[in-house]
Amino acid sequence: MKNIASKLPSEQYEKNFSDLHPPFTQNSAVAEANRCLYCYDSPCMKACPTHIDISTFIKKISTGNLLGSAKTIYESNWVPLTCAKACPVDVLCEGACVYNAKGEKAIEIGRLQRYAIENYFDKGMPALFHKAPKNGKSVGIVGSGPAGLACSAELALLGYEVTIYEANKIPGGLNTWGIAPYKMRREDSLKEVELVKSFGVDLKTEVMIGKTVKVDDLLKKHDAIFLGVGLGESPQLSISGEELSGVVGALDFIEKVKTENWENVHVGKKVAVIGAGNTSIDAATEAKRLGAEQVFIIYRRSDVEMSAYEFEYELAKKDGIVFHFLTSPKRIIGNSFVEGIECLKMKLGEPDIHGRRKPVPILRSEFTIPVDMIIKAIGQETKSSFLSSIPKLTLDDEGCVIVDRTTFQTANPKIFAGGDCINGGKEVVNAAYDGKHAAHGIDKFLSKK
Ligand SMILES: Cc1cc2nc3c(=O)[nH]c(=O)nc-3n(C[C@H](O)[C@H](O)[C@H](O)COP(=O)(O)OP(=O)(O)OC[C@H]3O[C@@H](n4cnc5c(N)ncnc54)[C@H](O)[C@@H]3O)c2cc1C
């Protein structure tokens, strides 16, 4: 790369990537827990996709019963540390808190959950649940992201022999490799992996199903299979200059940032991020925190249509990210290295089939933004070529696996699926729900309940 952002002093990186929401002290946790009204209809619990009994775990914090609090949380969700730190709580549990309607600050549910779960790990993960006796059946789990982990934990406690096959060297899926370090570090994700392993789950890393092990062999080996393979790479922009040095995919860039050797991560001085979803915001704020002088987000629609959450947008603006709305990249300019991006101004036309107004180019509105790095963040492709190689599996038009939404069973009765590979990319908490409920679908299928 030609222009590299100047290196920051190492303590500056630590500062830039420090916790967005620092932990509670004991006193502040108890004080916050005591504010909870223990509502009779718990709107927060309904708003949580995993339906954690939030008012009960908070009540237990207020009485000093921290292990009981952790147990209440784990009864619904096997990756609660990740969820506590990375869930979009403003639009889920905290967004539903009755204090909002009173014009007062919502209970800080995410930070309280973090307090209970960090205490649980600090205490060395004491056993909270009884394991059912072994039932002689085995299940193969493909992928160790939150969907695979949740399914594995639940099945292991139900008495199944569980093996996770993970293509990556380091497990945890996007919890380990994707979520911004100022929300959570890799170590947090790895603690959740260790907890699942402590239930007797066998984790085999660097095993790519479909390559290292054939799907047919996996189907012969296990009584049932759960697919929690997530999504794939960012798609191509399909414009000229995309092959130039300095054009990178958002996931590759973010994965490097998650290694935490921040001084060694390449970042330009002037960076353009293409797209305006949550991943684009992460890539942009991470580039800025690595020392980029100017970071632009280029998006072909307006702020109204962008898929990034409001709080992510606010964070980006606070970090000084400049937004170019109604702007579409036309070509990347450079000679071996990126030197700029030529863009077209857009206006909004008629709504498309999803009801979103279509961007329409404005003729002769070209302009160039000088940049030395471009990060492509226009979503993730599905793993449709791997998935369509699996016998009898059916995929929807977007390439997501079609499942029964109660049992998570696919069209192949022996195969179940959950997480991003069935929903096209949602949140960790949705993957955690799917994995847990798929385990019950598998149990129903194998025990002929
Ligand atoms: C950059 C980024 C930031 C995000 N930030 C947040 C956030 O702040 N909060 C939030 O709630 N959500 C966030 N998400 C979304 C969240 O990470 C995902 O919804 C969630 O991780 C999906 O879980 P999963 O288990 O379905 O898949 P993944 O987490 O993607 O895990 C899939 C696993 O399967 C493995 N695998 C794939 N194919 C094979 C194979 N053939 N054989 C073996 N193993 C295989 C992969 O290596 C991977 O480990 C973010 C997503 C991205 C991309």
The ligand as an SDF file (V2000), in Angstrom:
LIG
                    3D

 53 58  0  0  0  0  0  0  0  0999 V2000
  -18.2720   -7.3320   10.9330 C   0  0  0  0  0  0  0  0  0  0  0  0
  -19.4690   -7.8240   11.6930 C   0  0  0  0  0  0  0  0  0  0  0  0
  -19.7770   -7.2550   12.9090 C   0  0  0  0  0  0  0  0  0  0  0  0
  -20.8890   -7.7060   13.6300 C   0  0  0  0  0  0  0  0  0  0  0  0
  -21.1810   -7.1180   14.8140 N   0  0  0  0  0  0  0  0  0  0  0  0
  -22.2480   -7.5480   15.5260 C   0  0  0  0  0  0  0  0  0  0  0  0
  -22.5720   -6.9520   16.7660 C   0  0  0  0  0  0  0  0  0  0  0  0
  -21.9250   -6.0020   17.2080 O   0  0  0  0  0  0  0  0  0  0  0  0
  -23.6340   -7.4570   17.4540 N   0  0  0  0  0  0  0  0  0  0  0  0
  -24.3760   -8.5140   16.9890 C   0  0  0  0  0  0  0  0  0  0  0  0
  -25.2950   -8.9730   17.6830 O   0  0  0  0  0  0  0  0  0  0  0  0
  -24.0940   -9.0900   15.7870 N   0  0  0  0  0  0  0  0  0  0  0  0
  -23.0510   -8.6330   15.0680 C   0  0  0  0  0  0  0  0  0  0  0  0
  -22.7690   -9.2070   13.8510 N   0  0  0  0  0  0  0  0  0  0  0  0
  -23.6120  -10.3180   13.3720 C   0  0  0  0  0  0  0  0  0  0  0  0
  -23.2290  -11.6240   14.0890 C   0  0  0  0  0  0  0  0  0  0  0  0
  -21.8300  -11.7170   14.2140 O   0  0  0  0  0  0  0  0  0  0  0  0
  -23.7920  -12.8310   13.3540 C   0  0  0  0  0  0  0  0  0  0  0  0
  -25.1920  -12.6650   13.2180 O   0  0  0  0  0  0  0  0  0  0  0  0
  -23.5380  -14.1480   14.1060 C   0  0  0  0  0  0  0  0  0  0  0  0
  -22.1580  -14.3280   14.3650 O   0  0  0  0  0  0  0  0  0  0  0  0
  -24.0630  -15.3320   13.2940 C   0  0  0  0  0  0  0  0  0  0  0  0
  -23.7190  -16.5210   13.9550 O   0  0  0  0  0  0  0  0  0  0  0  0
  -23.5780  -17.9080   13.1750 P   0  0  0  0  0  0  0  0  0  0  0  0
  -23.2230  -18.9140   14.1990 O   0  0  0  0  0  0  0  0  0  0  0  0
  -24.7630  -18.1270   12.3310 O   0  0  0  0  0  0  0  0  0  0  0  0
  -22.3610  -17.6940   12.1510 O   0  0  0  0  0  0  0  0  0  0  0  0
  -20.8500  -17.2630   12.3300 P   0  0  0  0  0  0  0  0  0  0  0  0
  -20.6210  -16.4830   13.5550 O   0  0  0  0  0  0  0  0  0  0  0  0
  -20.4550  -16.6490   11.0310 O   0  0  0  0  0  0  0  0  0  0  0  0
  -20.0850  -18.6510   12.4900 O   0  0  0  0  0  0  0  0  0  0  0  0
  -20.0150  -19.5930   11.4360 C   0  0  0  0  0  0  0  0  0  0  0  0
  -18.8390  -20.5130   11.6810 C   0  0  0  0  0  0  0  0  0  0  0  0
  -18.9090  -21.6180   10.7770 O   0  0  0  0  0  0  0  0  0  0  0  0
  -17.6060  -21.9080   10.2960 C   0  0  0  0  0  0  0  0  0  0  0  0
  -17.7640  -22.5960    9.0170 N   0  0  0  0  0  0  0  0  0  0  0  0
  -18.3210  -22.1110    7.8750 C   0  0  0  0  0  0  0  0  0  0  0  0
  -18.3210  -23.0530    6.9190 N   0  0  0  0  0  0  0  0  0  0  0  0
  -17.7630  -24.1710    7.4560 C   0  0  0  0  0  0  0  0  0  0  0  0
  -17.4980  -25.4760    6.9710 C   0  0  0  0  0  0  0  0  0  0  0  0
  -17.8050  -25.8320    5.7130 N   0  0  0  0  0  0  0  0  0  0  0  0
  -16.9050  -26.3870    7.8060 N   0  0  0  0  0  0  0  0  0  0  0  0
  -16.5880  -26.0310    9.0840 C   0  0  0  0  0  0  0  0  0  0  0  0
  -16.8180  -24.8150    9.6010 N   0  0  0  0  0  0  0  0  0  0  0  0
  -17.4160  -23.8890    8.8000 C   0  0  0  0  0  0  0  0  0  0  0  0
  -16.9710  -20.5360   10.1680 C   0  0  0  0  0  0  0  0  0  0  0  0
  -15.5540  -20.6190   10.1370 O   0  0  0  0  0  0  0  0  0  0  0  0
  -17.4920  -19.8420   11.4320 C   0  0  0  0  0  0  0  0  0  0  0  0
  -16.6350  -20.0560   12.5260 O   0  0  0  0  0  0  0  0  0  0  0  0
  -21.6800   -8.7540   13.1010 C   0  0  0  0  0  0  0  0  0  0  0  0
  -21.3760   -9.3160   11.8620 C   0  0  0  0  0  0  0  0  0  0  0  0
  -20.2890   -8.8530   11.1530 C   0  0  0  0  0  0  0  0  0  0  0  0
  -19.9820   -9.4480    9.8120 C   0  0  0  0  0  0  0  0  0  0  0  0
  1  2  1  0
  2  3  1  0
  2 52  2  0
  3  4  2  0
  4  5  1  0
  4 50  1  0
  5  6  2  0
  6  7  1  0
  6 13  1  0
  7  8  2  0
  7  9  1  0
  9 10  1  0
 10 11  2  0
 10 12  1  0
 12 13  2  0
 13 14  1  0
 14 15  1  0
 14 50  1  0
 15 16  1  0
 16 17  1  0
 16 18  1  0
 18 19  1  0
 18 20  1  0
 20 21  1  0
 20 22  1  0
 22 23  1  0
 23 24  1  0
 24 25  2  0
 24 26  1  0
 24 27  1  0
 27 28  1  0
 28 29  2  0
 28 30  1  0
 28 31  1  0
 31 32  1  0
 32 33  1  0
 33 34  1  0
 33 48  1  0
 34 35  1  0
 35 36  1  0
 35 46  1  0
 36 37  1  0
 36 45  1  0
 37 38  2  0
 38 39  1  0
 39 40  1  0
 39 45  2  0
 40 41  1  0
 40 42  2  0
 42 43  1  0
 43 44  2  0
 44 45  1  0
 46 47  1  0
 46 48  1  0
 48 49  1  0
 50 51  2  0
 51 52  1  0
 52 53  1  0
M  END
$$$$
